[in-house]
Amino acid sequence: MVVQAQEGRLTTSAPAVHVLVATAVPVERDAVAQAFAASALEVPLPAAVLHRYDDRSAHGTAHGAQGPDGAPYVRYDLLAAGVGPARAAASTAAALTAAALAGTPYDLVVSAGIGGGFQPGAPLGSLVVADTVTAADLGAEAPDAPGGFLPVTELGFGVIHHRPPESLVRDVTAATEARAGTVLTVSTVTGSAARAAELTARHPRALAEGMEGFGVAEAAAAHGTPVLELRAVSNPVGPRDRAAWRIGDALAALTGAFGKLTPVLESWTPHDRAG
Ligand SMILES: O=C(O)c1cccc(C(=O)CC[C@H]2O[C@@H](n3cnc4c(=O)[nH]cnc43)[C@H](O)[C@@H]2O)c1
């Protein structure tokens, strides 16, 4: 349930752990929200609306940060940030800036959604946590280069990898029974065996691909905020076959993952947060 509320600023009291979750589309955002018992407060931003949930695990932790009533808790702001790396980066940057200006910066940004799984490493319905968030098609075609492609870093610009905090990746992977590996960000969904093989050759550790992670990570990095990416596998990466997509199963896996995330974030220490 979403409670309509007008709020002139982002928050009224400092949360224990302040997390921005950026999905691409509302159905993914709502799958994440289903993990939380509380109803949402709608927080309007200039170009988007955050759905805010204050979540407490059933048991809390000895090391958890303290909420207003003394119990450990995590504040999740859920944002349907748009499809593709550019739109996702713009929306995430807007939310990060609004929070910073309000004096309540985020501790963590999570890019979450469905994604394609490289087979056999990431079966349909499984969950992948990125230990590396990689821009797979940011660069130049170069017939003389290995694989016929030069990443943008080889051209002297930017970055193509972001690395989430190791301890957080380890703990989230364990808690959610996910697999950890590289998650690729692409601007074009892979639709052929040849393209899948090309990506695997260039990125042997790739387990999944999506279209937003790198954009979200770029926005987080600009604010010095750690990032995490979670992909629930809805389809195999390879020849386009819409009939093979299992979006419902992937959305259910996303809900399940977020149901297990709160205790991990409650016990995420400031030392680890430095990543
Ligand atoms: O091919 C189609 O007909 C088609 C119809 C509806 C949606 C799509 C998408 O590609 C949705 C992209 C959306 O979902 C994520 N996603 C899911 N699977 C993959 C994938 O194999 N490769 C890349 N992205 C994927 C992505 O993050 C977008 O948010 C296609």
The ligand as a Tripos MOL2 file, in Angstrom:
@<TRIPOS>MOLECULE
LIG
   30    33     1     0     0
SMALL
NO_CHARGES

@<TRIPOS>ATOM
      1 O1         12.5420   -8.3020  -26.8820 O.co2     1 LIG1
      2 C1         11.4120   -7.9130  -26.5430 C.2       1 LIG1
      3 O2         10.3990   -8.1010  -27.2090 O.co2     1 LIG1
      4 C2         11.2860   -7.1880  -25.2510 C.ar      1 LIG1
      5 C3         10.0260   -6.8890  -24.7590 C.ar      1 LIG1
      6 C4          9.9090   -6.2470  -23.5380 C.ar      1 LIG1
      7 C5         11.0450   -5.8990  -22.8290 C.ar      1 LIG1
      8 C6         12.2650   -6.2090  -23.3460 C.ar      1 LIG1
      9 C7         13.4870   -5.8680  -22.6500 C.2       1 LIG1
     10 O3         14.5420   -6.0440  -23.1690 O.2       1 LIG1
     11 C8         13.4370   -5.3270  -21.2730 C.3       1 LIG1
     12 C9         14.7620   -4.7130  -20.8710 C.3       1 LIG1
     13 C10        14.7470   -4.4290  -19.4040 C.3       1 LIG1
     14 O4         14.9130   -5.6190  -18.6770 O.3       1 LIG1
     15 C11        16.2790   -5.8060  -18.3110 C.3       1 LIG1
     16 N1         16.7140   -7.0200  -19.0290 N.ar      1 LIG1
     17 C12        16.0810   -8.1990  -18.9150 C.ar      1 LIG1
     18 N2         16.6920   -9.1290  -19.6300 N.ar      1 LIG1
     19 C13        17.7370   -8.5470  -20.2320 C.ar      1 LIG1
     20 C14        18.7420   -9.0310  -21.1150 C.ar      1 LIG1
     21 O5         18.8030  -10.2110  -21.4840 O.2       1 LIG1
     22 N3         19.6590   -8.1420  -21.5370 N.ar      1 LIG1
     23 C15        19.6270   -6.8460  -21.1330 C.ar      1 LIG1
     24 N4         18.6870   -6.3660  -20.3130 N.ar      1 LIG1
     25 C16        17.7420   -7.1900  -19.8490 C.ar      1 LIG1
     26 C17        17.0040   -4.5290  -18.6850 C.3       1 LIG1
     27 O6         17.7940   -4.1010  -17.6070 O.3       1 LIG1
     28 C18        15.8920   -3.5410  -19.0190 C.3       1 LIG1
     29 O7         15.5260   -2.8000  -17.8940 O.3       1 LIG1
     30 C19        12.4220   -6.8570  -24.5660 C.ar      1 LIG1
@<TRIPOS>BOND
     1     1     2 2
     2     2     3 1
     3     2     4 1
     4     4     5 ar
     5     4    30 ar
     6     5     6 ar
     7     6     7 ar
     8     7     8 ar
     9     8     9 1
    10     8    30 ar
    11     9    10 2
    12     9    11 1
    13    11    12 1
    14    12    13 1
    15    13    14 1
    16    13    28 1
    17    14    15 1
    18    15    16 1
    19    15    26 1
    20    16    17 ar
    21    16    25 ar
    22    17    18 ar
    23    18    19 ar
    24    19    20 ar
    25    19    25 ar
    26    20    21 2
    27    20    22 ar
    28    22    23 ar
    29    23    24 ar
    30    24    25 ar
    31    26    27 1
    32    26    28 1
    33    28    29 1
@<TRIPOS>SUBSTRUCTURE
     1 LIG1         1 GROUP 0 **** ****
